[in-house]
């Protein structure tokens, strides 16, 4: 049995006057309770995508639901298919994510034909992450992407842990999937790695959002839909269009992303301090601080396509932040090309903390655990003791939460 609901409303199309978009929702019998959530997510997605990417490529949109886990039919103009569970916790926005993702494909894959499936999937994944952040904030007055959800008995019974709110980088772009396959080749057509390829492109777009800024990236996405509406867009076309909108050459970033088995990973290899004998820094003895940062992946985050010249670095994309014992903070830039870089400070105050990419610009960075080092070193036995205590406390908290909710 299928229940058909026809919903109509005015959707704001960027800066243009409000224009009506007829939304038809064809719900599977098991999904009737989700009608309001689907309508709300669809309205939000159409409104935001119209502002970000340009006018909708449809006047009417038909949204159909199928059982979660089934393969949806190919996208068609004005038609979106969403997989849904019988039980969908309100605070876990997996249903809204599926709706926003499917609608994004109307721009990226239908209106603009994209032969590279990884690119259309990745843009849709990135777009839905921004949309869901707005939906969660509007519904719960908290800036988050969703709450953590686990499912039992073959996915039939869900459990949304309200205390565990996830952000865009943690859950919105599929970071866990990307970390399992960080060097996945975007040119590969293996169906089992489709989600990994999508997550890698979404992480790349989040990186650009933080590096060149959302206004520049949004201009590029809007320009791409304008240039290639009704046409085919290759990965080279996309990279060139984003660069044109940002008024900079971004080939240094897109070439390894689309054409190589690229892996981005930077870390702080060591942080050491030692007194300098018979040396004075003013009225105090001198202390030498030595910081070694390293590039662990094969891909570089340099900030420019220009090669180094005569021993001088080219590019300033990588930020290295150092805190001193007297409260001072120093920030240096690195082009991220060499396997390692050594920084030495001689002064009356030692460096107590060194961090590479402290603002988390490089969302493609494989792991953040090696990005910061502090001194003096913490006793590992104390770390293990407190980690065990915290784990037991968290387990008790989750069990208590499950009992009451």
Secondary structure, 3 states (H helix, E strand, C coil): CEEEEEEEEEECCCCCCCEEEEEEEEEEHHHHHHHHHHHHHHHHHHHHHHHHHCCCCCCEEEEEEEECCCCCCCCECCEEEEEECCCCCCCCCHHHHHHHHHHHHHHECCCEECCCHHHHHHHHHHHHHHHHHHHHHHHHCCCCCEEEEEEECCCCEEEEEEEEEECHHHHHCCHHHHHHCCCCCCCCCCHHHHHHHHHHHHHHHHHHHHHCCHHHHHHHHHHHHHHHCCCECCHHHHHHHHHHHHCCCCHHHHHHHHHCCCCCCEEEEEEEEEEEEEEEECCEEEEEEEEEEEECCCCCCCCCCCCCECCECCCCCEEEEEEECCCCEEEEEECCCCCEEEEEEEECCCEEEEEECCCCCCCCCCCCCCCEEECCCCCHHHHHHHHHHHHHHHHHHHHHHHHHC
